[in-house]
């Protein structure tokens, strides 16, 4: 079961899902690309949801820490 969050305050991220059984974060960007970030702690998901600027938070705190794989 995932935990989906739709962003209304981001021009770069459409939504993200967190899959706790897999410790995986999925991010769909407004460009249409979707990436999976395995071995992701739930704290990354919670911080992304709470960020004033999700795109900036992603670039500073997720992209630099977790290895993502493009899935679409």
N, C-alpha and C positions, 0 to 999 in steps of 0.2 A: 504494500500500500504506500502511495506517495503522499506528500504534503505539497500541494501546488500553491504558488503565490504569483498573482498577476500584478505587474507593476503599472501604476498609473502615473508615476513620477519619474519615468526614465525614457530617454529618447534612444537608448541603445539596447536595453534589455526588455524583452516582451514579458517573459515569465520564467520562473525557476521551479523545479520540483526537487524534493529531497526524498530519497528512498532509504529509510533507516535500516531496513534489513540488509541492504548492500553497502551502506555508508557511502552513497553516491549522490552527488549533486548534478542535476541536469539544468543547463541554462539555454534558453532559446532567445536569440538576439533578434532585434527588429530587422536585421538584414535577411533573416530567414534561416540562418545557420544555427544548428543545435550542437552543443558540446556536452560530453560527460566528464565529470571529475570524480574518479574513484578515490577511495581512502579519504573521504572528506568527513570531517567531524561536524556534527550538527551545529556547532557554534558558528561555523562559516555561513551556513544557511541562515541562521537567526540574525547574524550581523548584516548580511546582505539585505534581508527583508527590512531591517530597521534603518538602513543607511539613508541619509538625506539625499545622497546622490549615488544610486546603485551602480552606475557605470564607473564612477571614480573609485568606489569601494572595490568593485571587481578588479580593476586594473592594479590597485595598490595592495590588496589583501588576499586575492584568490589566484589571479593569473600568475603572480610571482611565486606562489607557494605550491600550488597544485598543478599537476600535469593533466591537461585536458585532451580529449580525443574528439575530433569532429565526427558526428554521426549522420548529419544531413546538412 
